[in-house]
């Protein structure tokens, strides 16, 4: 016996909605800084980013409960990333070359 067009379409719709075999994708929670203001710590501590011991460090807490110790050189990179500011290496270079000066 031949099925009509409406019953075939209804079977397709039921088959599409009845995909309970596929596992649901779990989304990772986005880890961001909970506060842009860190706590300054004096003393010799190892930076978590560059792995160098510095005198001045800041401790920043993240939304997943972790903390990072960042030196004064590395904290600018992470703060810019948290604010959504895109910068390149030239923004972090030290001024003082004679190329930009007005010497003659």
Secondary structure by P-SEA (a helix, b strand, c coil): ccccaaaaaaaaaaaaaacccbbbbbbcccccccccbbbbbccbbbbccccccccbbbbbbccccbbbbbcccaaaaaaaaaaccccccccccccccccccccc
